[in-house]
Amino acid sequence: MENYFFMRAVLGWLAQPRRFNRLLAFTLQALAALIVPFSLVTFFRAGKVIFDLPSSGILGGIFFQIFFVAGIYCVVHGLLIRARDIEALPGGDYNMFPLARILVRTAGETFAAFIGLVAVGGGIFVWFTGKSVSTILSPPSKFLGLFGDTTFMGGIEFMVGGVLSAVLTLVVATLVADGLHLLTEAAARLPEARQNSEPSFKLRSGTGN
């Protein structure tokens, strides 16, 4: 019956660290490829709204589009770079620690880059148009909606709030990644620690007899 079922073979394939890493690397590459068409939908929807604005507002919308495209580029390129880093991992024992470290850094880096750039572009958009960024982002970001209003100072608050959130995200992600790195090093030293503890245990046992 085993010849008619494939799940055991799949689980065996996934149990090999290098192959599991390749699967996750491919997943990040596929995610990067999907982000591009989805972001284009938002880009063109925003373009329709922007060109219905007054001439002064159109300039603000163009600035927003430039920063939005830069944010998408950072996310896509960052995912591709980290996918190569995951594929280059040697595998072996405790493979999930270095793998999780890269995934955490990837999430922090891409989120920080996108939020930071969109916050700057969104603040400029508010200055030129006096409108909320939610008018051109579809669907509107609830997270970015926490900062500022449609006034000039609101645009500054939008920029500062978004950039500070990006920095905080990057700091937290790096801190967690460094913690996972320490766990990786500790796990790598476990066999050596066990070997060093065995002779002393035997010596104490022999003395007791």
C-alpha positions as CSV (number, residue, x, y, z in Angstrom):
1,M,0.0,0.0,0.0
2,E,2.9,2.4,0.6
3,N,3.5,2.6,-3.1
4,Y,0.1,4.3,-3.6
5,F,0.7,7.0,-0.9
6,F,3.2,9.8,-1.1
7,M,3.0,11.6,2.3
8,R,5.8,9.5,3.8
9,A,8.1,10.5,1.0
10,V,7.1,14.2,1.3
11,L,7.7,14.1,5.1
12,G,11.1,12.4,4.5
13,W,12.0,15.1,1.9
14,L,11.0,17.9,4.3
15,A,13.0,16.3,7.1
16,Q,16.2,17.1,5.3
17,P,17.3,20.6,6.4
18,R,18.8,21.7,3.1
19,R,15.7,20.7,1.1
20,F,13.4,22.4,3.7
21,N,15.5,25.5,3.3
22,R,15.1,25.4,-0.5
23,L,11.4,25.2,0.0
24,L,11.3,28.3,2.2
25,A,13.6,30.1,-0.2
26,F,11.3,29.3,-3.1
27,T,8.3,30.5,-1.0
28,L,10.0,33.9,-0.4
29,Q,10.8,34.1,-4.2
30,A,7.2,33.3,-5.0
31,L,6.0,35.9,-2.5
32,A,8.2,38.5,-4.1
33,A,6.8,37.7,-7.5
34,L,3.2,38.0,-6.3
35,I,3.8,41.3,-4.6
36,V,4.6,43.0,-7.9
37,P,1.2,42.5,-9.7
38,F,-0.7,43.2,-6.5
39,S,1.2,46.4,-5.9
40,L,0.5,47.4,-9.6
41,V,-3.2,47.2,-8.9
42,T,-2.8,49.7,-6.0
43,F,-0.5,51.9,-8.1
44,F,-3.0,52.3,-11.0
45,R,-6.0,52.7,-8.7
46,A,-4.0,55.5,-6.9
47,G,-3.1,57.0,-10.3
48,K,-6.8,57.4,-11.2
49,V,-7.5,59.3,-8.0
50,I,-4.4,61.4,-8.3
51,F,-5.1,62.7,-11.8
52,D,-8.6,63.8,-10.7
53,L,-6.9,66.1,-8.2
54,P,-6.1,69.8,-8.8
55,S,-2.7,70.5,-10.4
56,S,-1.0,71.1,-7.0
57,G,-2.4,67.9,-5.7
58,I,-1.2,65.9,-8.7
59,L,2.4,66.8,-7.8
60,G,1.9,65.5,-4.3
61,G,0.4,62.3,-5.7
62,I,3.4,61.8,-8.0
63,F,5.7,62.1,-5.1
64,F,3.7,59.5,-3.2
65,Q,3.8,57.1,-6.2
66,I,7.6,57.5,-6.4
67,F,8.0,56.6,-2.7
68,F,5.4,53.8,-3.0
69,V,7.3,52.2,-5.9
70,A,10.6,52.6,-3.9
71,G,9.0,50.8,-1.0
72,I,7.8,47.9,-3.2
73,Y,11.2,47.6,-4.7
74,C,12.8,47.4,-1.3
75,V,10.4,44.7,-0.2
76,V,10.8,42.6,-3.4
77,H,14.6,42.9,-3.5
78,G,14.9,42.2,0.2
79,L,12.9,39.0,-0.1
80,L,15.0,37.8,-3.0
81,I,18.2,38.5,-1.1
82,R,17.1,36.7,2.0
83,A,15.8,33.8,-0.1
84,R,19.4,33.4,-1.4
85,D,20.7,33.6,2.2
86,I,18.2,30.8,3.3
87,E,19.2,28.6,0.4
88,A,22.9,29.0,1.3
89,L,22.4,27.8,4.9
90,P,24.4,24.6,5.5
91,G,21.5,22.8,7.2
92,G,22.5,20.3,9.9
93,D,21.4,20.1,13.5
94,Y,19.3,22.9,14.9
95,N,18.7,24.2,11.4
96,M,15.5,26.1,12.5
97,F,17.4,28.6,14.6
98,P,19.4,30.2,11.8
99,L,16.5,29.8,9.5
100,A,14.1,31.6,12.0
101,R,16.8,34.3,12.4
102,I,16.8,35.1,8.7
103,L,13.0,35.1,8.5
104,V,12.7,37.5,11.5
105,R,15.2,39.8,9.9
106,T,13.4,39.6,6.6
107,A,10.1,40.5,8.1
108,G,11.6,43.4,10.1
109,E,13.6,44.8,7.1
110,T,10.8,44.6,4.5
111,F,8.2,46.1,6.8
112,A,10.5,48.9,8.0
113,A,11.5,49.8,4.5
114,F,8.0,49.9,3.1
115,I,6.4,51.7,6.0
116,G,9.2,54.2,6.2
117,L,9.1,55.1,2.6
118,V,5.3,55.2,2.3
119,A,5.2,57.4,5.4
120,V,7.5,60.0,3.8
121,G,5.6,59.9,0.5
122,G,2.3,60.0,2.4
123,G,3.3,63.1,4.4
124,I,4.2,64.9,1.1
125,F,0.9,63.9,-0.3
126,V,-0.9,65.4,2.7
127,W,1.0,68.6,2.3
128,F,0.1,69.1,-1.3
129,T,-3.5,67.8,-1.2
130,G,-4.9,68.3,2.3
131,K,-6.3,64.7,2.0
132,S,-5.7,61.5,3.9
133,V,-3.4,58.9,2.4
134,S,-6.4,56.4,2.7
135,T,-7.9,58.2,-0.4
136,I,-5.2,56.6,-2.7
137,L,-4.3,53.5,-0.8
138,S,-6.7,50.6,-1.6
139,P,-7.3,49.0,0.8
140,P,-6.3,51.8,3.3
141,S,-3.7,50.9,5.9
142,K,-5.2,50.9,9.4
143,F,-1.7,51.1,10.8
144,L,-0.7,54.3,8.9
145,G,-4.0,55.8,9.8
146,L,-2.9,56.1,13.4
147,F,-0.6,59.0,12.5
148,G,-1.5,62.7,11.8
149,D,-4.5,64.3,10.1
150,T,-4.9,66.2,6.8
151,T,-3.1,69.4,8.0
152,F,0.5,70.4,7.4
153,M,1.5,69.4,10.9
154,G,-0.5,66.2,10.3
155,G,1.7,65.4,7.4
156,I,4.8,65.9,9.5
157,E,3.3,63.6,12.2
158,F,2.5,61.1,9.5
159,M,6.1,61.1,8.4
160,V,7.6,61.0,11.9
161,G,5.2,58.3,13.2
162,G,5.8,56.1,10.2
163,V,9.6,56.4,10.2
164,L,9.8,55.9,14.0
165,S,7.6,52.8,13.7
166,A,9.9,51.5,10.9
167,V,13.0,52.1,13.1
168,L,11.3,50.4,16.1
169,T,10.3,47.4,14.0
170,L,13.8,47.1,12.7
171,V,15.3,47.3,16.2
172,V,12.9,44.7,17.6
173,A,13.5,42.3,14.6
174,T,17.2,42.7,15.0
175,L,17.0,42.0,18.7
176,V,15.0,38.8,18.2
177,A,17.3,37.7,15.4
178,D,20.4,38.2,17.6
179,G,18.6,36.2,20.4
180,L,18.1,33.4,17.9
181,H,21.8,33.6,16.9
182,L,22.8,33.2,20.6
183,L,20.5,30.2,20.8
184,T,22.2,28.8,17.7
185,E,25.6,29.1,19.2
186,A,24.5,27.6,22.5
187,A,22.9,24.7,20.7
188,A,26.2,24.2,18.7
189,R,28.2,24.0,21.9
190,L,25.9,21.4,23.5
191,P,27.7,18.3,22.2
192,E,31.1,19.7,23.4
193,A,29.6,20.5,26.8
194,R,28.2,17.0,27.1
195,Q,31.6,15.5,26.2
196,N,33.4,17.6,28.7
197,S,30.9,16.8,31.5
198,E,31.1,13.0,31.0
199,P,34.7,12.4,32.2
200,S,34.2,14.5,35.4
201,F,31.0,12.6,36.1
202,K,32.8,9.2,35.7
203,L,35.7,10.5,37.9
204,R,33.3,11.5,40.7
205,S,31.5,8.1,40.4
206,G,34.8,6.2,40.6
207,T,35.9,8.1,43.6
208,G,32.7,7.4,45.4
209,N,33.2,3.7,45.0
